[in-house]
Amino acid sequence: MTEDKYITSGSLHSKKESPKQNDDHNRHLALQFGMVIYNDLSSFRISKELIKKTPYTFAKKNFILPLQEDKETVLVVIADPLHLEALEELRLILNKTIKAAYCPKDVILASINDCYNLEHGEASEMLAHLTRGDERVEAEIEIYDLLDNSQHQAPIVKVINLILTEAIQQGASDIHFEPSENGLRVRYRIDGVLQARHSPAPDQQAQLLTRIKVMSRLDIAEHRLPQDGRLKLKMGRREIDFRVSTVPVSGGERIVMRILDKGNVILGLDKIGMPPNCYKDFKKLIAVPEGIILVTGPTGSGKTTTLYSAICEMYNDETNIMTIEDPVEYNLKGIAQIGVHPKIKLDFATGLRHILRQDPDIIMIGEIRDKETAEIAIQASLTGHLVLSTLHTNDAPSAITRLVDMGIEPYLLSSCIIGVLAQRLVRKICSHCKTFYTPTDQEIQNIGLKRENLSEGHLFHGTGCQACYGSGYKGRHGIYELMLVNHAVKQQIVKSPDAVELRRVALHAGMMSLLSHGSMLTKQGITTVAEVLRTTRGIEEG
């Protein structure tokens, strides 16, 4: 019976004579916290059931090992008394209250090796992974498998995994966990719009939020300050990155998870929905050896996808392309990508200066946020580099005005900016519930169409179905306006960089506006009048 249920004491190692350098410090902390100290674990009979429930990689990485359990508690030894995240995660895994005791690292590690039988059959499996490099094994430890339905998982772990899996499958870009006095509300941002999905009970709120913080390697004891983290999840063969942000609110902590799913990113200028003339002109712009191309629009309008698509189009063995981003959202093959790191004073301006010393041909700047970054970008463009970047403006002409407001001289802008692309993402009508209807005169007027130009006087919308979760929309499509900085636009920039006047000149020169492209898509039955008006609200047509 003992052999079946327990690991015998004779198989456990006793403490080595040479402890780790920080063992004395951790021992002192343990005494301060009133923790029991074990220098030797050979007297314990460790339950095999506990070992089966505790993942080996987790135990080894955190120097933690469960020893004994009763109905409500588990006795656990840990080498670092301050490693609260590991204790909390083990509590979630075992679904029991943790009673922590201190034990030196080498004693715990020796016991882990015995308990998991790594000195025998499983060692070859570990070596197979180690042949690819220790760094990879460490990286794999950080990845949570959403499809892992192991019995050892606590219910709260399974709930979070199901929420994350569901959000990914439904194509969400963000998951919102919003606490209130009535409980937790979980919403997904799908196709740019938040949709309510779940309302867990109030007594589940703390556990759910703690689990997310543990996965994101955030401080679970900190509830008063905002925190930012990242995590990587595995779903079948896909690896999905998440950016996690927490902020304290009146009802508790609010968490937003940004989903960065490479599998959902479609790169290619011919695949992002540009109208034919816009696509043709933009291709000409990125073939120019020097100058600045700006992409503008609000957050979530697809600017990064457009820039990445342009970079992929331009990449070849003869070109050195470098980027500075905040953060690097997706890794592009063959491109040197630098992430902004404010804590070590690596901002856009600093990174850009160092990029210029790396002999680049093409430079992508995630965003021009200040005069310093704008000045360096202009300097780069005037010295033979093609620079691509983004700004947060409503339309293409407003990008010029924004840079002038930053303190850039109009004559410099007229010399270096060669084109500005403004864009939005509109939701597409769900193909499963798409139907025609007769629009009102007001709708037709608002979208800039004429009834006689509509097919049988009809437009389209979605009635809502199971496939689109009742919204009438599924998927998104880009709408664009491209302002080419030709001679007339250059003259207007120098004369008066007013956005309204620039817009008038650009439209006269043949620019298709966001509203015009949107109205074209409504005629084609791709989107709705309401959706185009929602995304272009506040833009003067000129």
C-alpha positions, 0 to 999 in steps of 0.5 A: 500500500505504501509503495502504491500511494507514496514515494518512500523516504529512502528515495529522498535526498538529504540536504547537501553540505554546500547551500546556495548563496542566498539560502541564508537570506531566505532562511532569515526571511522565513524565520521573520514570517514564522514559517516552519523550516525543513533542512531535510525531507527524507522523513516525509512520505510524499503523495504520488497524487500531489505530484501528479497534480503539480506540473514538473516544470512549475515545481522545478522553475519555482523550487516548490514542492507539495508534501502532505495534504488533508481535507482542506490544506496542503503542506508545501515547501518553497525556497523563496518565502517571497514568491507569492505568485508561485504559492497562489498558482499552486493553490489554484492548481490543487484547489486547497489552502496552502500552508507554506514552509521553508526548505533550501533550494538544493534539498527541494531540487533533489527531492523533485528529481526523485519524486518525478523520477527524472533520473530514470526514464523521463530524463531522456525526454528532457534531454530531447528538449535541451538539445534545442537550447536551454533558452527554448526550454525556459520559453516553453515553461512560460506557455500555457496550453489552452487545450490542456484539459488535465484533471489536475487543473482547478475549476478556476483555471478551466474557466479562464482557459474557456474564456480565452479560448472562446474569445480567440475562436470568436475573433476578439481583439480584446477581453475586458474583465470589469468588476462592480458591486454586482459581480464581474462583467466579461466583454469581448471586443469583436470587429471593433465593438464591445459585446457582453459575454459572461457575468461570473458571480461576485464570489468568483471575481477575486479568483478569476482576476488573480489567475490572470495576474498569475499567468501574466506574472504580475504582482498579485498583492498589488491592488492599488497601482496599475500594472502591465504584463504579457503572456503567451498561450498555446492553442493547438499549433498556434501560439498567441500573445497577450498584452495585459493591463490592470487598473484599480477602479471602485469595484476592484481591479479592471483587466483588459487583455489585448489578443495578438493572434498572428493567425488572424493577421492578413498581411499584403497590400492587395489583401487589406481592401484598398480601392484599385486607384488607392492601391496603385498610388500607394504602391508607387509611394513605397517604391520611392527611395526617400521621403515620409509616408504617414498612415493616420487614424484612431486606435484600432483602425488597422494602421499597424497592419497597413505598415506591416503589409507595406514593409513585407511588400518592400523587403528583399535581400538588397534592402535594410529595413528597421523599425522602432515600435511600442510594442513590437506586435508581430515579428516580421521575417528579415526585419530588425524590430526594436521595442520601445522601453521607457524604463531604460530610456529607450524611446522613439527618438533615442531608438531612431537615432541609433537606427540611423547609425545602422545604415538603414534604407527604410525606417518604420516608426510606430508613432510620431508623438513629439517634435523631437521624433518628428525632427529626426524622421524629417532629417532621415527622409532628407538624407536618403531614407524612406520613413513610414510612421503613424499619427492619430488624426481624423483624416489625411490632411489633418496629419500636416496640421498636427505636425505643424502644431508640434512645431515643424516648419511647413516648408520642411513638411512640403519637402519631405512628406510624399503621401498621407493615408487615412483609414478606418475599419468598418464591419462587414455585413454577415453573409449568413443573415444578409438581406436587402432593404429600401433605405430612407431619403435621409440615409441616401443623402447622408452617405452621398449617394443617389437613389437612381444609382442603387440596384433596384433602389436597395441597400443591404444589412444583416438581420442578426443570427447565430453566426454573428451573435445577433449583431448583423456583422461579421469581419471587417473591411478597410476604408481609405483616403490617400492624399498624394503630396503633389505640387498643388498640395505642396503649395498649400502646405507652404501657403497655409497648412490649414486642414480644411484648405488642404482637404479642398485642394486634395479632393480637387486633385482627385483624392477619394475620401473615406466617406466616398470609399465607404459609400462605394462599399455600401452600394456593393453590399459589403457594409451598411450606411450606419457603419460608414457614418459611425466610423467617419463621424466628424470628418468634413467633406470639403 
